[in-house]
């Protein structure tokens, strides 16, 4: 197979080695590795006929399901780059992302065509739009959208691809540390080792591409994984590829929304070994379904439930452990800028608040403001840093790249923005982002964009937005608003206004009206004050 760690090369080698093994289960669709490979070849032929090739960016504006996986593989086969587009975005949010990513086409859901049409109007993206049927029957005048299945049926599953490289790019857009969404540029080889755990989750990484095939062909190594989070986020994409490269199958709960009951049913139906989710927002409904079932659900195959993107609270984690006594309940830590950094196993908590500490690899450290390592057991807070296989930087953003990717003692490190300390035993305890980013159910919300939307309402003079602790969602978006003289907007009015500008999860869930918004003399917002106001608000 050669010595390159290229995602498409690795997948094709698995398809050749075990063509009849099940690779993907998504609703009524069950595909072997050979079938998934052929469908990806057909989609690659469709994209190639539209001029898509090496280095071109194709937007994936899709719900979870087999088309998302097929489109990723098709792009990688062509040395093109799949770009994750949040299907919750309204057109005003989607358009700047499409332009920033330099898209040459989009694969989307048919019911989302109106949003796509408005977002790409007047751009070259409109020339290549492929729509996955969803029963909606939506069409948009003036937008030519090819039917996904019809396009694949008419295509040829050709194999005449140019040689690929471990230097080929995989770009994952994130808002996690950067405010406006930014594309994190990974080389295939780097993300294979940093994000996909080197082909051997929980073990030593492989040393050659051939070892990936050998490891996957052993059925005992196969992870039957269900990533419950949307594929529009990096963690779910990485989880999917981890499952595929162990020999799978990858199991999906297809559709727009997370369905806790269906996920629990799939554990028994597909004999899942691993369920990955995002924090309490997904874990709590899973626990509720299990509790209501009273042991009726078959979870005997489940080895691990892992949370990535948000840390499970001790109460929810303990409840899951009680309901799934034979499974490991794990908090995994990482980011789009670092890949997988570590795991917190049961019993690894430190401190009175039960905050998890993570067993990191040799590439992680915590540094002070002068980029000097924090001594273990010192109790000092510093910035978490990750070396080794890390991204090249942010797409088209040299300034942010210079800020987040630094050189320490001659070695490049990524600084994802988390504050942390090093325990005496070498574990790293993470205290969260130093910024004001709000994490609501695993979705990242930046106060500034919500504040801009609020201040666009004629009744609002000024506004600050903060995250408030929420039992279900971990944090909820709270607005502190200074109305214009003589005005008193209510929550419902401002929510309706914001929904025309923002995705639903960014819309404020509570409102506090104040005489004046507090700002520092420099004009910068006083978020500590705003949070103290918001926390006093009584929310039903």
Protein Blocks (a to p, Z undefined) as FASTA:
>chain_A
ZZcdcfklmmmmmmmmmmmbcfbdghjbccdfklmmmmmmmmmmmmmmnopaehiacddd
ddedfklmmmmmmmmmnopacddddfkbcfklmmmmmmmnopabdcddfklmmmmmmmmg
oiaklmpccdddehlopacehiacddfklmmmmpccdfbdcdddfkbccddddfklnopa
cdddddfklmmmmmnonopghiacdfbfklmmmmmmpmklpccdddfbdfkbmklmmmmm
mmmmnopaadddedjbdcfklmmmmmmmnopabdcdehjklmmmmmmmmmmnnopacckl
pmbdcdehiacdfklmmmmmmmmmmbccddddddfknopabdcdehiagcjkopacdddd
fkbccddfkopacdehklpacddddehjddfbdehilklmmmmmcceehiacddehpacd
ddfkopacdebjfblcdceehiacdfklmmmmmmmpmkbmbdcddddddfklopacdddd
dddehiacdfklmmmmmmmmbcfklpcfbdcddfbdcddfkopacfklmmmmmmmpccZZ
